[in-house]
Amino acid sequence: MPDNIKELRAALLQRREDLTGLSALSAGSRDAVELDQSRVGRLSRMDALQQQEMAKASESQRSQQVARIDAALARIASGDFGYCLDCGEEIAAKRLAVDPATPLCIDCASGR
């Protein structure tokens, strides 16, 4: 397990909080688009639908990142943090510093 586990855990928790906050801020942009043609022109509706889809895609990415962070926090709690899920080798400290939620060593990640 890495020596700086407390710092990595704090970074994971902060990133999770940031992502949760962004999700809450952007909740309105994922709401249903009103399709009343008498109030909004066709191009405006198309633009609103496109923005809604982009907001949904961003939310999906945030959800995936939160899931990766939660999995990393669970590995910290179980004592398995810092070891590759594929080969079991230790993940390089520099790799964990860049992305503490990474579950794979560089060799296994490159092989995918």
trRosetta pair geometry for C-beta under 8 A, 3 or more apart (Angstrom, degrees):
i j d omega theta_ij theta_ji phi_ij phi_ji
1 5 5.8 8 158 -73 108 134
1 79 6.5 -81 -64 -160 135 65
1 81 5.9 58 -131 74 95 86
1 82 5.0 143 -131 27 44 142
2 5 5.4 147 77 -65 84 73
2 8 6.3 70 76 -12 140 147
2 81 7.4 -71 16 121 95 100
2 82 4.8 -177 -22 -102 86 138
2 93 5.8 129 -126 -112 115 89
2 96 5.9 -135 -58 87 154 163
3 93 7.9 -2 27 -115 90 133
4 7 4.4 -31 172 37 100 118
4 8 5.9 106 113 -23 85 95
4 93 7.6 89 27 -154 112 111
4 97 8.0 37 74 -89 143 92
5 8 5.6 -58 -144 41 33 111
5 9 6.1 35 156 -21 67 106
5 76 6.5 144 -171 -140 107 106
5 81 6.8 110 -131 92 108 137
5 82 7.7 -73 -94 -42 98 128
6 9 5.8 -53 -146 36 29 111
6 10 6.3 30 153 -19 63 106
7 10 5.7 -54 -148 37 31 112
7 11 6.4 34 152 -21 64 105
8 11 5.6 -51 -147 35 33 113
8 12 6.4 35 152 -20 64 104
8 76 7.7 -177 100 -94 107 129
8 81 7.7 157 107 161 139 137
8 96 6.1 -21 -117 158 139 112
8 97 7.8 -97 -94 -95 99 48
8 100 4.3 161 -164 -128 95 133
9 12 5.6 -53 -150 35 32 113
9 13 6.4 30 153 -17 65 106
9 73 7.0 93 -139 -117 85 79
9 76 5.5 114 -94 -152 108 166
9 100 7.9 -155 -62 169 28 149
10 13 5.8 -54 -146 38 31 110
10 14 6.3 32 155 -19 65 107
11 14 5.8 -55 -146 37 29 111
11 15 6.3 29 156 -18 64 107
11 100 5.3 126 87 -4 120 147
12 15 5.8 -56 -146 38 28 110
12 16 6.3 31 154 -21 63 107
12 69 5.1 157 -168 -155 93 95
12 72 5.6 -143 -124 97 145 127
12 73 5.8 176 130 -67 142 91
12 76 7.8 -166 36 -23 158 144
12 100 5.1 -109 -62 99 97 132
12 101 6.3 127 -118 -66 104 88
13 16 5.6 -53 -148 35 31 114
13 17 6.4 32 153 -19 64 105
13 73 7.5 90 -70 -95 77 128
14 17 5.7 -54 -150 36 32 112
14 18 6.4 34 151 -20 65 105
15 18 5.6 -51 -147 35 33 114
15 19 6.4 31 155 -17 65 106
15 65 7.6 -105 150 156 112 116
15 69 6.1 -161 92 -103 110 141
15 100 8.0 171 10 48 143 112
15 101 7.7 -113 87 -31 150 123
16 19 5.9 -56 -148 38 29 109
16 20 6.3 30 154 -19 64 108
16 66 5.9 93 -135 -129 82 80
16 69 4.7 -176 -75 128 101 153
16 70 7.4 103 -113 -59 133 70
16 73 7.9 -5 -45 -37 150 137
17 20 5.7 -55 -146 37 30 112
17 21 6.3 32 154 -20 64 107
18 21 5.8 -57 -151 36 29 112
18 22 6.5 29 153 -18 65 105
19 22 5.7 -52 -147 36 33 111
19 23 6.4 37 152 -23 64 105
19 62 4.9 164 -167 -160 103 98
19 65 5.7 -157 -112 93 155 121
19 66 5.4 -162 108 -68 143 95
19 69 7.6 175 23 1 146 149
20 23 5.6 -52 -151 33 31 116
20 24 6.6 31 152 -18 64 104
20 66 7.0 93 -64 -104 80 132
21 24 5.7 -55 -150 35 33 110
21 25 6.3 31 153 -19 66 107
22 25 5.6 -56 -146 37 33 112
22 26 6.2 11 162 -3 67 113
22 62 6.3 -150 88 -115 117 146
23 26 6.4 -69 -142 46 24 96
23 27 6.9 55 153 -62 60 84
23 59 6.2 94 -128 -130 89 87
23 62 5.4 -180 -72 124 102 152
23 63 7.8 93 -104 -63 137 73
24 27 5.9 -21 -158 -25 34 116
26 29 5.0 -48 -171 33 78 117
26 30 6.7 71 137 -21 85 100
26 55 5.7 -169 169 -153 115 106
26 58 6.8 -59 142 97 166 129
26 59 6.8 -154 99 -72 124 97
27 30 6.2 -67 -162 35 37 107
27 31 7.6 58 144 -46 65 89
28 31 5.6 -25 -162 -11 46 118
29 51 6.5 -95 -168 147 103 100
29 52 6.8 -169 160 -107 67 54
29 55 4.0 -167 120 -109 108 157
30 52 6.4 109 -133 -156 37 76
30 55 4.7 -145 -72 120 74 119
30 56 5.5 115 -130 -75 103 72
30 59 6.0 15 -79 -26 146 149
31 52 7.6 -97 65 -122 43 112
32 52 7.9 45 -135 -139 21 150
33 45 6.7 120 151 -155 127 74
33 48 4.6 137 -137 128 127 115
33 49 5.3 -108 22 -79 167 66
33 52 5.3 -108 -45 -35 113 150
34 39 7.2 -20 125 73 127 132
34 40 6.7 122 95 1 97 139
34 48 7.9 -35 43 133 65 161
35 40 7.8 -103 -143 60 24 122
35 45 6.1 71 -124 -142 65 133
36 39 4.5 33 102 23 116 109
36 40 6.3 94 74 17 74 93
37 40 7.1 -84 -122 64 26 66
37 42 7.4 15 -132 -71 95 72
37 45 7.7 -39 -97 -41 65 148
40 44 4.7 -124 -177 93 95 126
40 45 5.3 117 119 -60 119 87
40 48 7.4 -12 175 -6 152 144
41 44 4.6 92 59 9 80 107
41 45 7.0 -144 97 -7 41 87
42 45 5.8 -56 -151 34 30 110
42 46 6.4 28 153 -17 65 106
43 46 5.5 -51 -146 37 35 112
43 47 6.2 37 153 -20 66 105
44 47 5.6 -53 -147 37 31 113
44 48 6.3 32 152 -20 65 106
45 48 5.6 -54 -146 37 32 111
45 49 6.3 33 154 -20 66 104
46 49 5.7 -52 -147 36 31 111
46 50 6.4 32 153 -19 63 106
47 50 5.7 -54 -148 36 31 112
47 51 6.4 30 153 -17 65 106
48 51 5.7 -54 -146 38 31 111
48 52 6.3 36 152 -23 64 105
49 52 5.6 -52 -148 34 31 114
49 53 6.5 31 154 -18 64 104
50 53 5.8 -54 -149 36 31 110
50 54 6.5 31 152 -18 64 105
51 54 5.7 -53 -147 37 33 112
51 55 6.3 35 153 -20 65 106
52 55 5.7 -55 -149 36 31 112
52 56 6.4 31 152 -19 65 104
53 56 5.6 -51 -146 35 33 112
53 57 6.4 35 153 -20 65 103
54 57 5.7 -52 -148 35 33 112
54 58 6.4 35 152 -19 64 105
55 58 5.7 -52 -148 36 32 113
55 59 6.4 35 152 -20 64 105
56 59 5.6 -53 -148 36 32 113
56 60 6.4 37 151 -23 64 103
57 60 5.6 -50 -150 32 33 114
57 61 6.6 33 151 -17 64 103
58 61 5.7 -54 -152 36 34 111
58 62 6.4 34 150 -19 66 104
59 62 5.5 -52 -147 37 34 113
59 63 6.3 38 152 -22 65 104
60 63 5.7 -51 -149 33 31 113
60 64 6.6 31 152 -18 63 104
61 64 5.7 -54 -150 36 33 112
61 65 6.5 32 152 -18 65 105
62 65 5.6 -55 -149 37 33 111
62 66 6.3 34 153 -20 67 104
63 66 5.7 -52 -147 35 32 111
63 67 6.4 34 152 -20 64 104
64 67 5.6 -52 -149 35 32 114
64 68 6.6 35 151 -19 64 103
65 68 5.6 -51 -150 34 35 112
65 69 6.4 35 151 -19 66 105
65 101 7.4 109 -164 75 68 169
66 69 5.6 -53 -148 37 34 113
66 70 6.2 37 152 -21 66 104
67 70 5.6 -50 -144 36 31 112
67 71 6.4 34 153 -19 63 104
68 71 5.7 -54 -150 36 30 112
68 72 6.5 31 151 -19 64 105
68 101 4.3 80 137 161 102 131
68 103 7.4 -124 -150 -27 91 106
69 72 5.6 -53 -149 35 33 112
69 73 6.4 33 152 -18 66 104
69 101 5.0 -66 -85 -98 54 133
70 73 5.7 -52 -147 37 32 111
70 74 6.4 35 151 -20 64 104
71 74 5.6 -52 -149 35 33 113
71 75 6.5 34 151 -19 64 102
71 101 7.2 86 65 -162 90 92
71 103 6.7 -26 121 -76 129 125
72 75 5.6 -51 -150 35 34 112
72 76 6.6 40 148 -23 64 99
72 81 6.6 72 -171 -121 69 106
72 100 6.1 110 174 131 154 81
72 101 4.2 -115 -31 -123 144 62
72 102 7.9 55 -93 31 125 30
72 103 7.3 -131 -81 -73 82 80
73 76 5.5 -46 -151 30 36 115
73 77 6.5 37 150 -18 64 103
74 77 5.6 -52 -149 36 34 113
74 78 6.3 21 156 -9 67 110
75 78 5.9 -61 -140 46 32 102
75 80 4.5 -90 -155 81 85 90
75 81 4.1 124 122 -75 98 71
75 82 7.9 173 139 3 121 53
75 103 7.7 164 -41 -116 156 87
76 79 7.9 38 178 -68 26 25
76 81 4.3 25 -82 -40 56 148
78 81 7.8 133 60 -26 75 78
80 83 5.8 -88 -176 44 68 114
82 90 6.0 -7 147 -148 92 80
82 91 5.5 -141 -168 40 48 96
82 96 6.4 -13 -113 -81 77 151
83 88 5.8 -4 172 -161 114 46
83 89 6.9 171 -153 89 74 20
83 90 5.9 -50 -101 -99 67 47
83 91 6.6 -160 -99 -11 12 87
84 87 4.8 12 95 49 135 79
84 88 6.0 -57 68 -6 85 12
84 89 5.1 16 18 54 123 70
84 90 7.6 -22 -11 32 86 2
84 91 5.7 133 -60 -65 74 87
84 103 7.3 91 -147 148 47 57
84 104 5.3 48 -142 -145 91 46
84 105 4.0 -51 -75 -15 130 95
84 108 5.4 130 -167 10 134 145
85 103 4.6 2 -9 161 125 107
85 104 6.2 -64 34 -79 89 70
85 108 7.9 -172 59 125 67 160
86 104 5.8 32 2 -124 112 100
86 105 7.6 -111 50 26 103 88
86 108 4.1 157 51 -144 142 146
87 105 6.5 -54 46 25 117 126
87 107 7.2 -2 2 83 153 117
87 108 5.6 -156 -8 -63 107 125
89 105 5.4 -7 80 -41 106 156
89 107 7.8 28 54 40 144 125
90 105 7.5 84 96 -91 32 121
91 95 5.4 -107 168 80 96 127
91 96 5.6 109 111 -53 115 101
91 102 6.5 163 -163 99 152 109
91 104 7.3 122 -101 120 118 20
91 105 4.9 -150 -105 -91 68 70
91 106 8.0 122 -147 -20 76 69
92 95 4.3 90 68 3 92 106
92 96 7.1 -167 93 -4 49 84
92 105 7.0 97 -8 -144 80 85
92 106 6.5 2 9 -15 123 114
93 96 5.7 -57 -149 40 34 110
93 97 6.2 40 151 -27 67 104
94 97 5.5 -49 -147 31 33 116
94 98 6.7 32 154 -17 63 102
95 98 6.0 -56 -155 34 32 108
95 99 7.0 -40 168 47 65 84
95 102 6.0 -86 152 68 100 155
95 105 7.3 118 64 -143 169 50
95 106 6.0 -141 -87 -53 144 97
96 99 7.2 -90 -140 75 27 48
96 100 5.4 48 -177 -111 76 57
96 102 6.6 -132 -99 45 54 108
97 100 7.5 29 -104 -66 16 80
98 102 7.8 31 81 -21 88 135
99 102 4.4 85 101 -37 108 105
102 109 7.4 -31 -167 -72 117 143
104 108 4.3 -124 -168 90 110 114
104 109 4.3 141 103 -59 125 87
104 112 7.6 7 161 -16 176 131
105 108 5.2 85 55 15 78 101
105 109 6.9 -150 90 -5 35 93
106 109 5.7 -58 -140 42 30 110
106 110 6.0 32 159 -23 66 109
107 110 5.9 -57 -148 35 26 110
107 111 6.5 25 154 -21 61 110
108 111 5.6 -57 -150 34 32 115
108 112 7.1 38 153 -30 62 99
109 112 6.1 -51 -159 18 35 113
